Amino acid sequence: MAGVTVKALYDFSGEPGTAELSIKEGDILSVTRRDVGEGWWEGQTASGQTGLFPAAYVQEVSASQPPAMPPPPLPDVYSNDDWGDNVTSPNYANTPQSYDAGDDWDDEWDDDSESGRAPAGLPGPGSMSHVTKSGSAGDVSSIGRFNEGKGTVGRKNFNRFSSFVKSGGESYILGNLTVPVPEGSKVWVIDGHEGPTWKPNPEPYSCVVAQPKKESKLKGLKSFIAYQLTPSFNNIQVSRRYKHFDWLHERLEEKFSLIPIPPLPDKQISGRYEEQFIEHRKNQLQLFVDSVCRHPVLSRCEVWQHFLTCTDEKRWKAGKRRAEKDELVGANYFFALHAPEAPIQLYTLEVETENCAKFIHGMDGAVKTLIATAYDETKKNQGPYKREYQRIGHAFTSLGQAFEEPPSSPRANLSRAIKMTGEAYNDIGGLFEEQPKLDWEPLGDVLHLYRGIIASFPDILTVHKGALQKRKECEKLTADHKMEQSQLTEITRRTDVVSYALLSEINHFHSERAEDFKLGMKKFLNEQIIFYQKIVEKLKEAVSAYED
């Protein structure tokens, strides 16, 4: 690949004071090294500048296809160590997290602890580096008045490829290590009607998130919002805070390289105890829980079951430590997979993954457009639409007041009827103000869920591409008589396991997407119908006042 000319697909800003090279979309570069490691290449621009840039951000000039997806997540910070050891520790390392010192779950980073300052490690209200106002059209979690004017902090993007490498991706593919797998941790891929699919959970269940309430500890010095979760398989309620959800999310992302973990609501810097915000966050957490409960793999994994059922503090801490020391994470998790023996045709696989990339790219743009529309309609309902109808109502009310006559007058009823018309239009304005929380906000929550899911797919496809690339390298070694055919057969089998997992997840994604958007759109339209029926009833009531 060295010496090949490539074209930048996306902008990339290099970190000042490092070897990173800033590039712009459309820049032409000459690749000088591709063995730098961990997703980085070295190259030179037309102006002679040399440096490192993400390999996933460029393509060979000879390729005519447009990029099939948004910019993939950046590789971790480059270091000079060998492949497999040169990864800067990801956000969610196997070792206990820094915020877990002494198992104290009340450190300053906590999003739901009441405090006069922003969470540690996060920008304060005056900083805009990672803070998005709720007025951003891209922030679906802030649709409506519920978070209006409040700051939210987006979650850091988890680099799955780095996690895959760090956890022994190459060693798994090459068969250089084995990890013992408990019987209860094994997962099966089966042949379904539409291709490979996860073996369904034989005991499906649901879980209700309810009764969010403000609680405190340390004699009131610490306060937080606790949510009550009740799974259907035991009906035993557990209490969880947002920080517990956050910890769980990190564990799931680290463990499952090829499964997009549904997003949590964005962290909130201010307004965390407003009733409407709490209710909205509960609804978004419910969507997260529903999505995990319906997933054939996530719903049965140990860390999720621990999160969902543990009521004892000592057992909670022990399970928490066990999850953080779990060996079946990243690449090692593939040891737990049992896939069909039939080999996967490489051409068919490439078609499937390319179709997935194109679909995700198209859906990403469509979801962002609808998010912007939902936000715009919400603001109009709560602003211009409301004001316009109330302005009309005020005008009719003024006319009715001008027509006032003594009650004994035969024309007194006309004045009352016109004032009732004014009241009807004023009430309609109020209906517009309240309506978004019934239609646009629930639809926006579904969009938030899928915006987070599809954002993971480029990285997931990169993990799979890395596995296939290693297989192709081994095929070349075999052709050059530098590797035994028996070794290649085993390597091909292990890459097929990775491919079966990817195809199973793609099929699960499409199945869930179809069902979620079907239900979401039906709810949206039914609420719209009810809304306009209310308007019709208000107008019918107003016109009846003119009957003699």
N, C-alpha and C positions, 0 to 999 in steps of 0.2 A: 504493500500500500504506500510505502514511502515513495515520494516523488509524484504521487497522484495529485491532480488538481481537483479541488472540491469547491463547492459553493455554499455559503452560509444560508441556512434556511430561516434562522431567527437571530435577533439581536442578543448579544451576550456582553455584559460589562465585567471586565476583569477586575479583581480586587487589587486596589493600589498597593504597591510594595511587594507584590508577589510575581510569580512567573506567568500569571494568567494574561491572556491576550484578548483585548476587547475587539469584538467583531460586530458588523452590522449585517442585516439581512441583505443578501445579494453580493456580499464581498467574495472575491475569488482568492483562495489560499492554496499554497503548495504544501502538502503534508510531508514533513521531514522525519517524523517518528510516530508510530502508532503503538509502540510497546511501552509507552509511558506508564500505563496501568490505570485501573479503576475508572474507565470511561473517559480518560483524557487523551488527546492527541497533541503533538507538537507540530506547528506549522509556521509558514511565513506569509505575510500579506504582500500585496503588489508593491507597497511602499517600502518593503524590506524589514518590517517589524516581525520579530520572532517571539513565540510564546505558546502557552498551552490553552486549549479550548475544548469544550465538550464534544466528543465524537458524534453524539446523537444530534448535534445542532448543524451538521453539514451533510452534504451528499455529493457524490461524484458529478462533475459537470455533465458527463454523458447521459446521466439519468434525466429523463424528460418529465417524470411524474411530479406533480406538486406535492408538498408535504401532506401526509395522510392524517396528521393529528397535530394538536397544539404542541408548543415546545415541551419536551420531556423534562422531568425534574433534573436538576444539575447533579453531577457526581459529587461525592464528598471531596473535601479539601485534599489536594494532591500532596503526597509525600514520596520520598525516594525509595521506600522499601519495596520488597518483591510483591508480585501479584498474590493476593490472598492475605497479606499481612499489612498492607499499606493503607487500610481504610481508617480514616478518622472515626472514632467511636460514634455510632449513630445515636440519634436522640434516645433510643430505647435499648440500651445495652443490656447484656445478661446480668451484669452486676447490679446490686441494689442501687436505686436512683439517689441522686444527691438530696432530693427532698425527703428521703425516707430515713434520714439519720435517726436512729433510736426508735424507729417506727412511730415517730411523732407525725400525725397526719394534720397538723395545724400550722404548718410553716407559712411564711408570707406569700408564697407563690399562689396559694389557694385562691381560686376565682370566687368562691362563694363565702369567704370569710369577710366579715364587715371590718373595714379598715379605712383610715383616713388617707392612705396612699395606694398607689397602683401596686399590683402583685410584683414581687421581686422578679427581676429578670425580664420584665415587660416594660414597654415604653409608658411613661406617664401621660396624663391627659394632654399635656402640651406638646408631646412628640407625635409626629404623624408617620414615622417610618414604618410601623406595622399596624397602625390603627386606621380603621375605615369607619367613617361616619355612617349612621343608618340611612343617610340620604343617598348613599351610593347605590346606583341602579344594580350593581352586581351583588349587593348584600341581601340575599333573599331572606335571611333570618330577621331582617329589620323591616320587612314589608309592613306598612301600616304605621299607626301611631304608637305601637307598643314599645318600640325602642327609639322613638324619635328623639334625636339630639343626643343619644348616648353613644359612647365609644365601644367598639368591639375589637377584639384581638383575634386575628386568624391563627389557626394552628400551624405549626411548622410542618412542612411537607416531609413525610418519611421517605427516605431513599431506599426502595426495596432492593434495587440492584446492589447497592453497597451492603445491605444486610445479607443478601444471598451470597455475595463473595466472602464477607467476613465470617459467615457461619459455615463455610466450607463448600461453596458451590462447585469449585473445580474438583475437590476431593470426592464429592458425591458422584459427579459425572464419571470420573476416572476410576471410581471404586477403590479409593485409597483408604477408606475408613468405613466402619459400620457403627451404628448406634442402636442399642437395644430398644425395642418398642413394646411397651406393655400391651396386652391384648385389648384393653379398653380404649387404647389410643389409635388403633388401626382404623383406616378409612378405605372404603371401596369405591372404585369407579366402575360403573356397569354400562353396557350398551343399551341405550334407550331408543325411542322411536325417531328422535332427531339427532342421534349420534351419542357420543359419550356423555354420561351424566353422573352426578353424585348419587350414590345409593341413598334412597329416601330415609328419613328418620322414621323408624317403625312406631315410635310413640310421639307424634307431634303434639305440641303444646303451645300455649300463648302466655303472655304475662302483661299485667295491667300496671301502669305507672299512675299513681294517684296521690291525693292528699299532700301536696307540697306544703310545707310549713316551716316557719322560721324557728330555729332552735338555738340554744346557746350552751356554752360550757365555760369552765374557769370562772364561775360566779358572774357570768354575763360579759366577761371581757372578750370572748369570742362568740360570734353569732354566724349562722349559716342556714341555708335552705336544705331541708332533707326531703327526699322523695320516697314514697312507699311503693315497693314493688311486690306484686303477688303473682307467682307463677301458678298456672292452672294444675300442674301435676301434684302439688302438695297443699296449695292454698295457705302457705305460711308466709306472712309478710316480713320483708326485710327493709331496712332503712338505708338509703344510699345518698351521698352528696354528689355534687357535680364532680368533685375531685376524684371520687371513686370511679365514676364513669370515665374520666380522663385517663386514669391509671389503666383501667381495663382496655381502653382503646389502644394505648401504647403496646400492651401485651399482645393483643390480637394482631396489630400491624407487624410486630416483630416476628410473630410465630408463622403467619400465613403469607408467603411470598406472592402467591398467585391468586389470592382472594381479596378483592377490594372491600375494605371495612367501611360500613356506612358512617357518614360523618356525624359528629356531635354538634349541638348548637355552638355558635361562636362564643368565646369567652367574653364576659361583659366587664367593663371597667367601672361603670357607674349605673345606678338605677337597678341594682340587683334585687332590691326588696320591693319594687313596685308590683302590685298584685297582677296587673296585666302582663308584665314581663315574665313573672313566675309561671303564670298559666300557659303562656306561649312556649316557654322553655319546656314545660312538662309535656306539651303536645309534641314538640320536636324529639324529646327523649323517648316518647312512646313510639314514634316512627323508627328510631334507632333500635329499640328493643324488639319491635315487631319484625324488622328486617333480619336481625340476628336469630330470633326464634324460628323463622321460616327457613333459615339456611341449613341444609342437611349436615354440614360439617361444623360450622360455628356453633350451632345450637347444642352440640354434644361435647364440645371441647371442655377440658377440665377447668380452665380458668373462668370460663363463662358460667359453668355450673357452680363454681365456688362463689362467684359474684352474686349469683341469683339465689343461693340457698343458705349461705353461712350467716348464722345469727349470733355466734359466740366470738367474742373479741380475740381470745387467744387462738382459736382455730382460724380466725380471719388472718391474723398476722402470720401464722405458720403457712397457710395456703398462699398468702401473698409472697412470702420468701420463696416458696417452692415454685411458684409461677415465674419469678424473676431468675431462677436458676434452671429453668426448663431447658433440656438439651434438644428437644424436638422443635427447634425454631429455624426459620429461614430454610436453607438448603437441607438441613437435617430432617426437616419434617417430611421430606419425600420418602424417607425410609418407612414412614407409617402408611404410605399409599400402596394399595393393591389394585393394579390396573389390568384390563384384559391382556391376554398374551399376544393377540394379533398385532403385528407391526403396523405402524401408521405410515401411510404413503406420504413421502415428503412433499410431493406436489400438492396433494389434497390439503395437507397441513398448511402450506404456505398460502393457498387460496383462502382458507378459513381465517387465518390470522390477518391477512390483508383486508378481507371483507370486514373483519371486526374493527381494524384500525380506521377504515373509511367510515364505518357506521358511527364509531365514537366521535370522530371528527365532525360529522354532520350533526349528531345529537348535541355535541358541545355548543355549537353555534346556535342551534335552535333553542336550547335550554336558556342560554344567556339572553337571547332575544325575548323569550317569554318572561324571564325574570324582570327584565327592564320594563316590559309591558305591564306586568303585575304591579310593579312599584309605581309606575306612572298612573295607572288606573286608581290605585289606592290613594295616591296624593290628590288626584282629581276628585274622587268621591268625598274625601275629607276636607277639601278646599273649595275649588271653583263650583263643583256640582252642588254641594251643600249651600254655599253662599247664593248661587243663582236661584235655587228654589225658595230659599228664605227671603231673598229680595223680592221675588214675585209674591210671596205670601204677605210681606210687609205692604206691598203696593195695594193688594186686594183689601187688606185690613184697613188701610188708610181710607180707601173708597167707602168701605162699610161704615167707618166712623163718620165720614162726611155725610152719609145718607141717614144718619140716626134721626129718628122721629119719636115722639111720645109713644109709649107702649100701646096706647089706645088707637093709634093711627093704623088704618088698613095696610099701610105700606111699611110698617115697622119690621115685618118679617123679612123684607128684602134686605134691610141692613144687617140683620142677624145672619142671613144666608151668605151674604158676601163676606162677612167676617169669618164665618165657618170655612169658606173657601180659602181665605188667607191662612187660617189655622191648618187646613189640610196641606197646603203647599209648604208651610213651615215644618209640619211633621214629616213630609216627604224629604225635606232637606236633612232632617235628623236620621231618617232611614238610610240615606246615602252615606252619612258619616259612620254609621255602625256596620254597614254591610260588608266592608272588606274582611272583617274578622270571620265572616261566615263563608265567603267564597274565595277571594283572592289570597288571603293568608293561608288557609289550608292547602290550596293549590301551590302556593309559594313554598310551603314546607316540603311538599313532594319534590319540587324542583331543587330545593336545597339538598335533599337526600341524594338525588341523582347527580347533581353537580359534583358532590363529593365522591360518589362512586366512580363516575366516568373520569374524574381527574386522576384516579389511580391506574387506569388502564394503560396509558403510554409506558409507565414504569413497569407494569406487569408484563407487557409485550417485550420490553427490553430485557427483562430477566429471562424470558423464554428464548429470545433471540440469542442471548449469551450462551445458553445451554446448547442451542443448535450450532452455534459457531464453534464451540469446543468439539462437538461431534464431527463437524466438517474438517477441522484440523486433524483429528484422529484418523479420519478416512484418508486424508492425504499422507499421513505417516504410514498407514497400512499399505497404501499404493507404492510408497517408497521403500517398503520392506523394513520400516523402522518400528512397526508395531505388529503384534500377532493378530491374526483374524479373529481368534477367540476373544481377545481383549476388546476388539472393535464391536463384536456381537454384544458383549455385556454393556459396553458404553451406549450402543444404539438402544438397547433395552431400557437403560436408565433415562436416556433423553426422551424415550417414548412415554415413560411414566410422567415426566414433567409435561409433555404435550397432552397426555390424557387429562391431567389435572387442569391445564389451561382450557381445553375444549369443554370440559365439564362445567367450568366456571362461566364460560361464554354462554353456554346453553342455559345455565341457571339465571344469569343476568337477563337474557332476553325473555325468559318465562316470567320473572318477577317484574321486569319493566312493563310488559304488556298488561299484567294484572293491576299493578299499582296505578298506571296512567288511566286504565279503564275505570277503576273505582274513583280516582281523583277527578277525572273529567265529569263523570256522572254526578258526583257530589257538587261540583262547581255549577253545573247546569241546573240541577235541582234547586240549589240555593238561589240562583238567578231567577228561576221561575217563581219561587216563593216571594222573592223580593218584588218583582214586578206585579205579582198578584196583590201584595200589600198596597202598592201604589194605586192599583185599580180600585181596591176597596176604599181607600181614602177618598178618591175622586167620586166614587158612587155615593159615599156617605155625604159628600159635599153637595152633589147635585140633587140629592133627595130633599135637602133643605129648601129647595125652590118649589117643591110641590105644594099646591094649595091644600 
